[in-house]
Amino acid sequence: MNYYLMVLKKYAVFDGRAQRAEYWYFFLFNIIISIILSILGKAIGVFNITIGTVGSEINILSLLYSLAVLIPGLAVSVRRLHDVSKSGWMILISLIPLIGTIWILVLTIRDSTPGENKYGPNPKNF
């Protein structure tokens, strides 16, 4: 929970580095909260809107939550890439279907670059 709050405190901070735990705990808490909001939205049923003629439903609670954590999610992803000595712009490689997502996954799983790199000191040392 501490890592999740740390990311929210650095809401739009794109410089610096983020260790693996900070990134993955934020990812984990986002999944848990999204599942809870989806279940809550289905149970209440009031918070769903229908899109188009096919009848696709969007849970408004999940949509609002996703919009609220979009910027901190991007920021922690960029900081995580900085931690492995990659440019934050590498996040755009995830737009390539499948291969881009796998490459970003590999980068976010990697251990931190030891010592200081051009993006700042190693966050593990603090």
Beta strands, then each sheet from edge to edge (+ up, - down):
strand 1: 48-51
strand 2: 56-59
sheet 1: 1+ 2-
end
